[in-house]
């Protein structure tokens, strides 16, 4: 059990790193800084958005693969307990999380193409949209995974 718990913690840490990267990029693209960076919010927005692309792709793929591996244990332990406790909404939302995560994985090639250097100005709107969509996917998956884990606890 310690092995799966360790994997879950690593998966969570990777997810937090991914959330940080995609949130920084989405905010910098949707609310670019027009003046010199001064306060915390302005500095948060002032990050170079192109520097996050490969980190986001790698973090997403590694987090996805690790989550898929952990899912095998969830399927045979925690999910059964959640169903026995009649937490059907929690199980159902987690099932939707799987689909949303796969949509995010399918979205990565388009994300990469729109952020490929040199950045084409024609795709600025598409870059903003695909970044926001990927950020929403990451945030939704993180929150649902965290809530589902807290509903019963991993491996309980």
Secondary structure, 3 states (H helix, E strand, C coil): CHHHHHHHHHHHHHHHHHHHHHHHHHHHHHCCCCCCCCCHHHHHHCCCHHHHHHHHHHHHHHHHHHHHHHHHHHHHCHHHHHHHCCCHHHHHHHHHHHHHHHHHHHHHHHHHHHHCCCCCHHHHHHHHHHHHHHHHHHHHHHHHHHHHHHHHCCCC
